[in-house]
Amino acid sequence: SRYDILLENYSKTINIEALTLIDMVNKQVIPAVLDYQNELADLILHKKAINPAPSTSLEEGLLNKIARLSECLQERLETLTGQTVAVREIKDNLELAKAYRERVFMAMSELRMIVDELELIVGSKHWKIPTYAEILNSVM
């Protein structure tokens, strides 16, 4: 029936979006975060090697914040990946659509919150994904 087709379409759409997000985080976000962490760590070491007197608290604070967010990113990525795999076992279209909404979509939203926070911190030369500002400016 049309109802089942709509439910199946919804589930497939959320599945594609979840797999795309997982792929983007693995191939774009994580490498950008790691590159920026390395840049900050090198900067801290370089500054301390030249003259230990100047403070590196700004750089160290950023590095610590990114490290904390990176842990959250990894946890939420694993949660989303697990939920995406788990819901595939559901055969009933209505239950599957509910699972995609309640489990996968929610896991996507939680992962996206961390990615959004990292976007604000990571240097633009490392962040290859268009930012919200860039997207808005391209439309205007």
TAFENMO-V769479 format. One line per field, one symbol per residue. ss: DSSP state (2 for helix, 1 for strand, 0 for the rest). Layout:
ss=???
This chain:
ss=02222222222222222222222222222222222222222222222222000000222222222222222222222222222222222000222222222222222222222222222220000000000222222220
